[in-house]
Amino acid sequence: MSRLSALASSAENRISEIYQHVDADTEKLFRTFREEIKNPGSTIKWDIGTVQAIVDTLKHPNAIDDRKYMLEHLLIFLSRNGNDKLGALFSEQVVKLLYDDLPHPPETYIGEKYAWRSADGSGNNLQDPSLGQAGQPYARSAQPTHPLPRHELPDAGLIFDTLLRREAAPQFVPHPAGLSSLMFSFAALVIHSIFRTSHDRPDINETSSYVDLAPLYGNNQEMQNKIRVRDGRGLLHPDTFAEDRLLLLPPAVSVLLVLFNRNHNYIAKMLLQLNERGEWVDPDLIPKDDPQRTDKLLKQEEEIFQTARLINCGWFATVVFSDYFCAILGLVRDGSSWSLDPFEDIRNLDHSLFERGRGNVCSVEFNCLYRWHATTSQPDEQWVEALSEKIFPGKTIDDVTIQDFRAMARELSSKETSPTQWTFGQIQRQPDGTFKDTDLAAILQQHTATPAGAFKAKGTPHVMRLHEIMGIESARQWGCCSLNDFRQFLGLQRYSSFLAWNPDKEVAAAAEKLYGDIERLELYVGLQAEAAKPVMEGAGLCPSYTISRAILSDAIALTRGDRYFTADYTPFNLTCWGFADCQRDASAPGCGSALGRLFLRTLPEQFSPNSTFTWFPLMTPDAMGKILTNLGGIDQYDLSKPDPTRPTPEVTSYRDVAQALHSDRFSIRYADRAAKVISGQGFFIASDSPSRAAREQRAIVGVLSGYETQILEFFYDRTKTLMERESYPLVGVKTRSLDIVRDVLKYVPLHWASAFAGIKLKEGPHAEGDYTAQELFDILADIYSFLFLDVPAAKLLNLQQKVKADIAKLLQKIDAHLGQSTGIFETIRSMFVGRNKSQKEEIRDKLWALGYSPDELAHSVLAVLVACSVELSQSIVNVVNFYIDENKPRDVQDLVAKYGSGKQNAQLLSGYVLEALRLDPPFRGAYQQALQTTALGQQSLAPKEPVFLDIAQANVDSQAFPDPSLVNPTRPFDRYLASDGPARCLGTEFSTKIIASVVRAVFGYKTIKRAPGQSGQLKRLKADVFKTSTYVYLSPTQELVPWATSMVVQWD
């Protein structure tokens, strides 16, 4: 009874907590329930299970533990007490609860028609398809309550010259928070995505009311068709966009659009290469005479294009809620990567769904809000002046009229040219239709380095006079409310005087002269000349007070109201890879910057992974220098403009590749990376001295070769053990099934390498030990990738920090294993004198006998751990996959059966291993760098210049391997190429024998075969993602990685 009383008390307390936040019906239910559980004379009997379920439901209304059977308890309660007062109330609430489980009406429908964005934005709201569609009227947000007779309002030009025009001195005030000109170039792209007022009908918005990259994709199907290639690949014409009005803006806006064009094409190519659902084909592979060729191409063209657009728009929204939002709130000054998430599914306290995905319509009030001409930088001001002189020759800024502007717009539209021919910013297209990366990057970097202007009255450049006059006149034509009406609509205090609106006495007095009464201050002018918010916590944009409040409301409405960012933002619609690709990574540099990722993807040789120009492009380098110094992160970033890098030359012939691998004139390319995460000698697999690395490698092999038989037995036995332990029987048959990649081949090398290094693997997350096998594999995969493989530049900075920390922890454990923790070498040796030593202890003694310093020895052990784990696993996977196919010869299985009958069979099995690795190497190639001026093939390499060795291509060079496509296990051993990993660590012969031991264990199961269907296939994709990898794999988080994930086999 005491426990029941305590639970009832807990329920009572929870009811009291939420009592003030519920609707009237729920409040009535809680009040009655409270009285009932407090009434000792109640006829209703409460058992402990029911009360437990009630307490859990009250504590976790959006995550109810259904194993406590709340619903069942409730229904039984109702069946027994339905006629009671409390029972009747509960009955009503149960019906309401169950009804509110589902949205009414539904949020979305199934099918391509509803999964894809339309060209004009229609169909976002299922019940009102025209809501937010291009070509529909603007909305009105705030009701005007104070009369603003148009004929009594001041002349728009006079208002500009009095309240808005930038003063002669000082001519320019930099943005107080350090925002760059590029911040407002991106803002212009957002603004032009949702506002395009018709010149003929000012009440019409000619673009959609959604953040759907309309300037890139167009506002209707006709515009969209002009930028599409339509060849079955879903591509856009290179470096094009649909809206020519962007050409009248400073060139950085067009550059950003070009980057989103490139991002779309990258996404489309990846979708076709990955082909997750297996429904698309390379158009080049469809025969020209195939009668269904056209239909096939049209179908997959639309599917790929529309999916790529969804993903690209997801990228756009991600940039908005990372870089843009971070700049607006000034979060960068705190080093914070926090952001609002307006897209999530939210339930109200009464369990009903909080509305989302119901569409949006832009309003005239917010059209007035986004006139940020005061922030125009000095170079952009000069650019606009030059453009004005070009399109209005012979006229001063003051002479140009609205009629002149409209006439110019009609003339430009009549001279329609193909988007593939448009140019901007005095840069020209190349013969293939693209712009030079250097030209695009120069424009972006100039705008990052240039400070934007401050929001302020008397801050708008004179050259923007016509734009402001047109804005004032449009607002009057729309019948917009006063500033005070709009503030009241937002829940803000109405201004009582002009000085309350702007404390600058000169500005306030001028406004009062123009308008007379603060209630007559019209919205457009009031927003632009209002006092600006100071730089403070939570304020980075620092516009006028009213704008700073309203912009957040608009951002949420634009995105939460968009069905394609909410109910239809799914891995199915975007594909699993695409859905993951466009997600925000809060841990990314730049406080979770997505714009930096976009730069590194689309202009990879122009931006560096540690530059503030990359990760903080919306802030000036000067501002970031101060901020990073205050935050203590200045050492991680380079404040200077990135130096372009040249493409890495490649060599493909066997002769050239072999020369680079065997010459002491080359070292691995990323020795400098290794120096950033591990200091000192001994880590021979990533040394900048080939001769020293060779000596250290020979020393390690010399120690391990004495235990070759035991090591090979370890790999054989551990493979058999894991196959038996991890396999499972199928129902009703003797067949066993096993994910051999995920549960065996991935971990066999890890078990040996970790034992060698003295690292204890845990059997489970909470078991005793250092790491689980998965944890250690992930750590070593990161280290190996950082040192030897292509890493997405956007991840390099974070990966370096993680690898450095992981290596430090591993070295601590290795040191302890080697006995360094005692600090006395002799003590360690004496522990084993006269005793029977384990193999591990003997190896440890021999390692010490090499005469290395403790650090050098630990580094050498770490080298073995890294080199003989993850790549060795990948090599084994490829060999097993190569020979398990039914169309491959049975020689391998036959050799396994008679393996112990002679040395010749062992050599032949090793030959098969080498042939599999030749035809299907774990990695495509390796990077080297010249240590001195060196000729390699037809190329001359300067000192420290990198070169990529295409080992996969060299492996099928017929000059070295006659009939290269045939499996021939008797080829000369010395012909095989060894680059990184186990061969560089243990030598080709030893590492090949290790792989053969695993192959012997696997094919010892005579009936082993692939599982049926997709499960039995190695889930790899041939994609041009990493130069070092021929194939990539989708990780559990749907990222592309170079490590195999799954392949199921069966045997009887």
N, C-alpha and C positions, 0 to 999 in steps of 0.2 A: 504493500500500500504506500510505503514511503516513496518508492521509485515512481509509482503512478502519480503521486502528488507532485513530485519534482518535475515530471514530464508535463503535467498539466500547468504547473507554474511557468515552465519554459514556454509553452504555447501561449499562455496569458501575456508573458512579457513580449513575445514576438508580435502578438496582436496589437499591443500598445504602441510598438514601434511604427507599425505601418497604418495605424488607425486614421491618421490625419491625411493620408494620401490615396484614399480610395473613393470610388463613386458611392452614391447614396445606397444602392442595393447591397453592395458589398459591406458598406458600413453597418447597415441594418443586420446583415448576417453575422458580422463579427460581434456586434453588441449582444445579439441573442445568444451566440455561442459562448461569449464571455460570461454571461449570466448563468448559462447552463453548467459550465464546468466549475463555477464557483458555488453552485447550489448543492449543498450536501444532501438535500432531500429530493434530488432529481430522480425521476423514474427511469431515466436513460442510463444504461450500464456501459461504462467505459472500460474496455480491456486494454492491457498495456500495449499490445500490438497496434491497436487503432491509434492510441495517443502518440506512439512513436512515429507512425506514418504521418499524422497531422503535424507534429513538430518538424519533421523532415521537409514536408511540403511548404510550411511557412518559412523555414530557413532557406530553402533552395527552390523557389517557385519556378525557376527556369532550368533546373537540373534535378528533377524529382527522381529519387531512387525507387524505381518501380518494383524492386525486390522487397520493398517494405509493404507492398500491396495496398497503397493508399486508395486506389480506385475501387478495388474489391471490398475493402473495409467500408468505404463510403456507400457503395451500392447495397451491401448487406444492412448497413445502418438504415438506409432509406427504406429498404423492404420491411424492416421491423418497426420503424418509427415514422413512416411516411405521413401519418395523420397528425403528428405533433407539430407544434409551432416551429421548432428548430428543423425538423425533418422537411417540412414544406419549403422553408427557406433554402435548405441544402439542395433540395430537388431542383429548384429554379437555377441555383448557381451551377449545378452539374451540367444542366442543359446548356447554359451560357458558356461554361468552360469548354465543353466538347465542341460547341459551334465555333468558338473563337480559336480553336486549334488551327483552323484553316482560313485562308484569306477569302473574303467575299467582296467583290467578285475575284476570280483567280488572278494572280499576278502575271502569269504568262501562259502561253500555249506551246505546244510541241510542233516542230516543223521548221524548215528553212525560212519560210515566210516570216516567222516571228523571231528566228534566231539572228537574222542579219539586219543591219541598219539599212534603211532605204536611202536613196541618194538625196532626197529632199527632207529627211528627218521625220516623215510621216510614220504612223504606226507605233510610235513609242508608247502611247497610251492606248491600250487595247479597246477601251470603251469609246474613246474619242480620238480616232486616228489622226485627225488634223491638228491636235494639240501640239504646239511647238513646231509645226511644219513650216518650212520655208515658204514665203509668199502669203502668210497669214498675218492678221493684225497684231500689233503690240498689245500687251495687257496694260492695265492701270493698277498699280499697287495701292496707292494712298488716295483716299477721297479728299478732293479740295474742299475746304470749308470756308476759306477766306477769299473774297472776290479779288481777282487780279485783272482788271479791265485792260485789254491789250493796248487800246489806244491811249491809255494813261501811263504805260510803262516807259522807262527811259529808252532812248535810242541804243541799239545794241552796240554800235561802234563807239558811242560815247562811254558806255559801260566798260568796254574793253580798255579804252584809253585811260579811264579813270581808276579802275579797280584791278585789272588783270595784267596789263602790259608790263613787261619786265622793265624795271627802272634802269636809267642810264648808268647809275653808279650805286651799288655794285652791279655790274651787268649780269653776273652769274653767281649763284650761291650753291655750292655742292650739297648733295644730299647729306643730311646730318648723320645718318646711320651708315654711310659708306656704300650705299647701293650703287651698282654700276649701271651704265647705260644699257647693258644687255638685259638687265632686269625688266626694263620697260619695253624692250624689243619683244621679250617673251610675253609681257602683259598685253602688248598690241596684238600678238597672235591669238591670245585667249579672247580678247575683246572682239576682234574681227571674226572669230568663230561664231559668235552669238548675236552680233549686231550688224545689219546692213540695211540701212533705211532706203527705201525706194525714192528716187528723185521725182517720180511722177505722182506717187501716192505716199506721202510721209507717214501714214498710219500703218504701212505695210513693212514688215521685217522680211527682207528677201533671203535671209539665211535661217537655218534652224535655231531653235532655242536650247541647243545641247552642245556640250563640249565634245564635238565629234570630228574635229579637224576639217571643217567645211572648207577653209581656204585651200587645203590640199586636195580634198576629194570632190569639191564642188557642191553646189546647192540644188542641183537637179541632175537627171540622168544624162542630159545632153552635155553638160559641162564635164561630168565624170568620164563620159566616153572619150573625150578628147585627150585624156591623159593616160588611158589604159592601152596596153600593148595587145591584149587579147590573143595570146598564142598558146593558151592552155596552162600557163604558169602563174597566172594571177598577178602579173607585174604591172607597174606603172612605167611610163616612159622615163628614162633616167633624168633625175634632177629637175623634174617639172612639178608644177602645181596648177590648180584650176583657176584661182581668182587673180585676175590681172590688177585689181586695185591695190594689192600688196606691193606692186612695183612703184607705187607713189609714196611708199613709206621708206624710211632709212633702210639700207640693204641688209642689216643684221636680221630683220624680220624674214626676209626672203631666204636667207641662209638657213635659219631655223626650219623653215618649211622644206628646204632641200634635204636637210638631215632627216626629217620625218619621212620624206619620200624614200631616201636610202634605207631607212629602218623598215619601211613597208616591204621593200624589195628583198632585204635580207630575210625578213620573216617569211615571205612567200617562198623564197628558195629553200629555207629550212623546212617549211611545212612539206614541200614536195620531196625533199631528200629523206626526211624522217618518215613521212607517209604512215602515220601511226595506225590508221585503219586499213591500210593496204588497198585503198580504192583508186589511187592515182598512179599514173605511169609517166615516165619521161616522154614528152611529146615526140622527141626524136626517135623513140623506139616504136611508135605506132606506124605501121606500113602506110605509105602514101596511097596505096590502092585499097586500103581497108574501107569498106562502104560506111562503117560506123565511125570513122576517124573524126569527122566534123562534130558529130553529136558528143563523142567522148571528150573532145577538147573543150567544147562549149560548157559541158557540165562541170568538168574539173576546174576550168578557168574561173567560173563563178564561185565555186566552193572555196578555192584557194584565195581568190581576191577578197571575198567577203570575210573569211576567217582572218586573213592578214590584217584587214581593216579593223576588225574587232580588237585584235591584239595591239595594233598600233595606237588605236584610241585609248586602250588601257594604259599604254606607255604615256600618252599625253596626260591622262588623269593622274598617273603616278608622279609625273614631273610637277603637276600643279600642287599635289599634296605633299611633295617633298621639298624641292628647291624653292618654288614660288611661295608656298605657305610658310616655310621656314624664314624666308626673307621678310614676308609681311609681318610676322609676329616677332621678328628679331631673335629667333631661337638660336641662331648661329652664335650670338654673343655668349650664350650659356653653354655652347657645345652640345645642345640638346637635339636629339633626333626624333623627339616626340611629334606626332601629328594627329589631327582628328581623323577618325574613320567614319565617314558619313554613310558608308554603304551597308554596314552590318544589319542583320535581322534583329530588331529590337521588339520586345514584348512589353506592353504596359502592365501595371500592377494587376489589372483585372484579367490578364492573360491575352488580351486582344493584341493584334499586331500593329505596331506603329507604322504608319504609312510610308511607303517607299515605292519607287518605280512607277509612279502614276503620271509622269510627264511634267513638263515645265513650259512656261511661256514667259519670255523676257518682257519686261515692262519698260515704259518710257522713263520712269523715274531712274531706273538703273542705267538706262542709256545716257542720261544726264550725268550719272555718277562717274562713269568711266571716261571722263575727258581729262586726261592727265598730261596736258601739254606743258605744264610748268616744269615737269621733270626732264624736258628735252635737254640733252647734253649740248655742249658747245659745238662739237663736230657735227652732230645731227642737225643743229640749227643752221649751220653753214650749208649742209647738204640740202636742206629744204629750201634755203634761199636760192641756191643754184638751180634747183628743179623749178622753182617759181619763175625765175628769169627765163628758163628754157620754154616753159609751156605758156607763159604770159609775157611774151617779148614786148618790150617798150612800155610796160606798166609797172608802177611802183606797188608795193604791198598795199598801200592805202587806196590805190585806184582800182584794185581788183574787186569785182562785185560777185554776188551770189550767182547772178545770171551768167557772168563770165565762166565761173566754175562749172556750172551745169552744161554750158555750151562745150567747154573743154572735155567734159566727161562723155558727152554724146559723140564728139569727134573721135576720141580715143576708141570708143566701142565700135565705131563704124570702120576703123582700121584694124579689124580683128586679124590677129596673126596666130599661128599655132603656138601653144604653150611650149613646144619643144624648141622654139626659137627665141623665147623671152630671155633677156639678160638684165642684169641689175648691177649697181655698184661699180660700173666701169670694168667688170670682168667679163670674159668671153668664154663661150663654150668650145670644147675640144671637138675634133672630128667625130668622136663617138657620142656626142651630145651631152657629155658631162662637163662639169666645171672642175678646174684643178683643185685638189684638196688644199694646196697651199693658199690659194686665193680665198677659199671659203674660211679657212682657219684664221687667216690674217684679219678678216672682217670681224669674226667673233672675238678674237683676242684683243683687237683694238677697242671693241665695245666693252669688254670686261675691264680693260685698263682705264677706261674713261669714266669719271664720276657722272652720275645722273644729277639733275637739278633738284632743288628742294621744292616741296609743295609749299606754296605761299601766295598770298595776295601780291599783286604786282610782280609776278614771277614768270609769266608766260612770254616766250619770245615774240617780238613784234611780227616775225614772219608767220606766226600762227593766228594772226588777227582774223583772217577770213574764216578759218576753222571755228574760232570761238563765236564769231557773229552768227555763223550758220547754226551752231549749237544752241545759242540763245533763242534764235528765231524758231527753230524746230520745237524747242520746249514750249514756247508760247503757242505754236500752232497745235501742239498736242493738248493744250489746256492743263499743263502740269500744275500741281499744287505748289503752295509756298514752302519755303524751307521749314518753317515751324510745323506746318501740317505733316510734312514727311518725318520730322523728328518725333512728333507725337505718334505717328503710325509705327515707328520703330520702338516706341516705349521710352523715348528720351525726353528730357525736360525741354519745354519750349523756351526760346530765348526771349528775355524781357526787354532787351535793348540791343543796339548795335555794338556797344562796347562789350556786352556779354558774348556776342557772336564773334567779335574780333577785338581783343584788347588794344590793338594798335590804333591809337587815337586818330591818326591821319586816315587810315583805312575806314574806321568806323564813321568818322565825320563825313568822308566822301560818300559812303553808302547811304548815310542818312540824308544827305543833300539830294541824292538821286531818288530815293524811295520814300523818304518822309517818315515811314512807320515800319518797325521791324516786322510787323505782320504782312507787309507788302513785299518783303524781300523774296524774290522768286527763287525757285529751287536751283536752277542751273548756276546762277551767279552766286547764290548763297553757299553752294558746295565748293565752288572753285576759290572763293576769296575768304572763306572761313579760316580762323586760326588753325594752324597745323598742330597735331599732337606732338609733344616732344619725344626725344629718344628716351625710352625707359623700358623696364622689363615688360615684355609682352607687346612691345611696339617697335617695329622695324621699318614698316612702310612710311609711317609718319605723315599721312595725308591729313586732310581736315578731320575734325572730330567726328562729324556725321558720316563721312565716307568710311572711316576706319571701323565704325560699327556696322554699317550696311553691307560692306563688301563680304564679311563673313557669312551673313545671312544668304547672300546671293550665291556664294560658293557652295554652300550646303544644298540650296534649292536646285542648282544646276546639276549637281552630281547625284544626290539622293533621289531626285525625281526622275533620273534617267534609268529606264528599265535595263538597258544594256550594261550598266555599271552595278546593277543590283540583282534582280531575280534571274536575269539571263547572263550574268557574268559567271560562267561555269567552265570547268575543265572540259566538258563535252563540247560546248559551243566554240571554245577557243583552242581546243586540243590540250592535252595534259602539258605538253612542253610549252605551248603558247601561254597558257594560264600562268605557269610558273615564271615564264620569261618577263612578263609585264608587271610582276608584283614588286612592291616597294621593299627594298632591303634596308631596314633601319640601321643595320650595323655597317653599312657601306661608308666609306670616307665621305667627308663633306656633310656630316650630320644626316647621312642616309640619302645623299644626292643621287638622283636618277638622271639628271642632265649630264653629269660626268660620265655615266655609263653610256649614254647616247653618243657623246663626243668620241669616246674611245672605240665604240663600235663603228661609227660612220667616218671618222677621220683618225684612224689608228696611228698613223705616222706623224700626226701633227700635235697630238696631246700626250703628255707623259703621265704615268700612273701616280705620281706624287706631287703634281703641280696644283697650286691654288687656282690656276686658270682652268683646270679640269674639274675640280671638285667644289669650288666656290665661285662659279662664273658670274653669279648675280651680285657679287661683292667685289669692290676694287681690291687689288693686291695690297695697296697701302692700308686699307681698313683691315684686311685679313691679317696682315703682319702684326698689328696691334692686338687684335682679338686672340690670335693663336699664341702670342707671347703671354697674354693674361691667362689663357687657359693652360699653358704649359705644353702645347703641342706643336710649337714652331719647328722643332727638329724633324718632324715627320714630313713636312711639306717644303716645296720649293716655290718661292714667291716670284721667281723670274719667269719670263715668257718661255714656253717650251721650245726647245730646238727640234726641228723636224728630223726624223730618222729616215734613212734610206732603206729600201726593201732588202731583205737578206738574200744574197745570192744562193743558188742551189746547185748541187752537182748530183748527177744521176748515174754516171757510168761507174762500173765496178772499179776500174783502174783509179779514178779520181777519189772515190769514196775510200778505197783501201789505202791509198796514199795518205789521206788525212787521218785515218784511224791509226795507222802504224807509225806516223812521223812524230818526232819530238818537237816539230815546229808548230804543233797544234795542241791546245788544251780544250777542256770542255768550256762551252761558252759561258756558263753561269757560275764559274768559280767565284766571280765577284758577288753573286747572290749568296753563295755558301759563306763567304767572309762576313756577311751581314748577320748571319744567324749562328755561326760557330767560329770561334777564334782559336788559332793555334794549329799545329800540325797533327797528322795522323789520320784525318778524314780523307783517305786517299782516293775515294771515288769522285771527289769534286775538288781536286787539287789544281792549282795554277802551275804546278811544276810536274810535267809528265814523267821525268826521270825519277823524282822523289816518290811520286805516286806508284810507279812500277816497283820500286824497292819495297815500299810498305806493303803492296799487294802480294809480292812474292813471299814476304815474311809471314803474312797471315796464312796464305795457302800452304806454306811449309809446315805450319803448325797443324792445320786441319787435315792435310793429306795423310798424316799418320793415323787418322781415325776414319779413313774413307769408308771402310767396310761397315763400321758402326753407324756412320751418318747415313749411308744408303739404306741400311736396315731400318733406321729410324723413320725415314720417309716412307718406306714400303709399309712398315707396320702401322704407322699412324694413319696412313690412307685407308688401310683395311679396317682399322678400328673405327674411324669416323664414318665410313660407309655403312658398317653394320649398325652403329649407334644411331645415325641420323636417318636411316631409311625406314620406311613404313610399309606394311602390307596392304594390298588391295583386297577388298571384300570378296570372299568366295573363291579366290584363286591363290596360287602360290607365288604370284608375282609381287616383287617389292619395288617400290618407287623411291626416288631420291633426287633432290635438287643438288646435283653434284657440284655445281659452281658455288652456290650460296653457302652450302653446309660442309663442303669437303675441300675442294681444290683451292678455295680462297684462303683457307686457314692452315693447311698442312705445312707450307713453308714458314708460316708465322709461328707455329708451335716450336719448330726447331730453332729459328732465329731468336725467339724470345728466351728459350732455355739457354742458348749460347750466351746471350747478353745478361742472363740472371734476372730476367723480368718474369714475375709470376702472373700467369693468366688466371682471371677469376672465372668461375663456372657460371656466375650470374651477377646481376648488378649489385647485389648486396652481399656477395660471397667474399671470402678472404682472398686478397691478392692485389696486384697493382692495377691491372686493366682487364676488361673483358676482351675477348678476341676481336670483336667488332670495333671497340674503342681503339685498340692498338692498331688495327688495320687502317682505320681512318686517319690516325695520327701519322703513320708511316706513309700512307698514300699522299697526304698533304706535303710531307717533307720531300718525297720523291718527285712529286709534281713541281714543287717550287724549284728544285735543283735541276731537273732534266727536261721537263715537258713545257709545252705551251700552256700558259695560264692566262685566262681572260684578264686583260689589263685592269679591268674594273675591280678585280678581286685581289690583285697582286699586293697592294699595300696592307690589307687586312691579313692576307695569308702570310706575309712575311712576319708580322707581329705574332701570329699564332704559332708558326713554325719555330720561331726563336724561343718562345715560351715552352713549347713542347720538347724541343731539344734540351733545354736546360733541365727539365724534369727527368728526361730519359738519362741524361748524363749523371744525374744524382743517383739514380738507381743502379746504373752500370758501375759507377765508382764504388757504391756499397758492395756490389757483388764481387768486384775485383779485390776488395779489402782495403781500399784507400781510406775508408772511414776510421781504421785503426791508426793510419798514418805511419805504420812501421812494416816495411816489406818483409823484414826477417821474421816478424811475428807470424805473418801469414804462412811463410814457408815452414816454419817450425810446427805449425798446426798439423801438417801432414807427414812429417818425417816418421818413418817407421810404421806408417799406417797404410791400410788398403785404401786407395783413393778411387773415387768415382771418376768416370770419364770426364765429367764437367770439371772436377777439381784438377785433374791432370792437365786438361786444356788450359785452365787458368794459370797453372804454374808455368807452362810453356810460353804463354803469352807474356808473363812477367819476365821470363828469361830472355826475351828479345831485347831487353835493355831500354825500352821506351820509358819516358817520363809518365807519371800517372795520367796526366791529361792526354798525352799522345796515345797511350794505350786505350783509354776510354773512347777517344775519338775513332780509333781503328775498330773497336768493337761496335760502336754505333754505325760505322760504315757497313759492316757486315749485316747488322740488323736491318738497315734501310735497303741495301742492295739485294739481299737474299730473302726478301719477304714479298712485297707487293708485285714487283715485276716478275719474279719467279712464279708467283701464283698466276699471273696473266699468261706467261709462257706455257705453263702446264695446261691451262684452260684451252689455249689455242691448239696445242698438240692433241689433246683428247677430243676436242671438237673436230679436228681435221680427220682423225682416223675412225671416228664412231659412225660416220656416214656409211650407209649400206653399199653405196657405189664405190667405196674405197676398197683396195685389196685387203684380203684377210691375212696378209703377211705378218702384220703386227701381232694379231691375236695368236697366230701360229708360233711366232717367236716367243711370246709370253709363255706359251704352254711348254716349250722345251728350253726355257731360258737357262736353266742350270746345267745344260749338257755340254757347254763349251764356251771358251772365250770369244769365238767367232760370232756366236749368236748375240752375245752382249754388245759386241762392236756393231753388228748389223742393226740391233735395236737402237743404239745411239745414232746410227746413220739415219734411221727413220725419224728420230726426234729432230735431227738437224734439218732434214728435208722439210718437215712440217713447219719449222720455224723460218726456214728460207722462204717458203711459199705463203706463209701466214705469220709474219713476225708480230710480236706483241705491240710494237710501235713502228710507225712508218720510217722513222729516221731519228737523227740526233743532231744537235748543234755543236759545232766546234768553233774555236776562234784562233786566228793566226797569232802566233807569238812574235813573229817578225814578218817582214815583207816576203811574201811567198807566192809562187805561181801554182795554181791548181787548175788543171785543165786549160781552158781558154781564158781563165780569169786571173787577175793579179790582186792579191789580198794585202791590205795594209795591216800593220801591227794592231792587234785587238779587234780586227774586223771579223764579224761572225760569218759563218757559212753553214748552210743546212745540208747535211748528208742524207740523201734519199736512199736509205738502205733497202727499202722494199723494192725500189726500181733496180738498184744494183744487183739484187738477188736474182733477178730474171734476165740479167745481161748474158746473152748467148755466148759472148766471148769467154766468159768465165765458167758458165754452166751450160754446156750443150744441151739442146732439147730442154730448155729451162722449165717448161710447164710439167714435165714428167717427174715423178717421184723416183729417185735413184739413190738408194742408201749407201752406195759404194763410191760416191764422189770423193775426191781428195779432201781430207779433213781440213787442211790449211787454207782451203778456198773460202770457208765460211767466215762471214764478217761478224765481229762482236763489237758492240758499241757500249752501252751502259749496263747497269744492273748486274745480275749474277755472273755473267761471263767476265765482266771487267773486275769483279770482286774475286770470284773463285777460279776463274779461267774457264774457257769454253769446254774443255774435256770434263772437268769435275762437275760443272753445272749441268752438262748434258746427261751425265750418269745419274744425277739426282732426279732430273725430269723422267729419265727412263725408268727409275725405280717406281715412281708414282704411276707411270703408264702401265708398268707390269702389274701393279696392284689393281688398277681399274679394269684392265682387260683380262685379269685373272677370272673375272666373272664372265664365263663363256657366252652367255646369252645376253650380255649387256647391249642395250640399244636405246635409241631416243624414245622418249615418251611421245604419244601421238599428239598431233596438232602443234600449236604454237608453244606449248609447254616444253616440247623436246628440242626446240631451236634455241641456239645461243642468241639472246635478245640484244643484238647489236645492229647499229645503223651506220651506213656508209655516208658520211657527211663531211663537208669541208669546214670543220669547226676548228680543229687544232692541226697545225701542219705536222706535228709529231705523231699524230694518230690517224690510222686509216679508218678505224671504226670508233664509234662512240656508243655509250650506253646511257640509258635513262636511269638515274638514281631514284630512290624512293621519294625524294623531293622533286622529281621530274627535272633535275638539272642534267646537263650533258656532261658525262665524266668518261675518262679513259679506262675505267675498271669494269670488268665483266660483273654481271649481277645475278644471272639465273640461267640454268639449263637443266631440265629434268630428264633423268634416265630411268630405265627399268631393267630388271632381270628376273629370271625365274629361279 
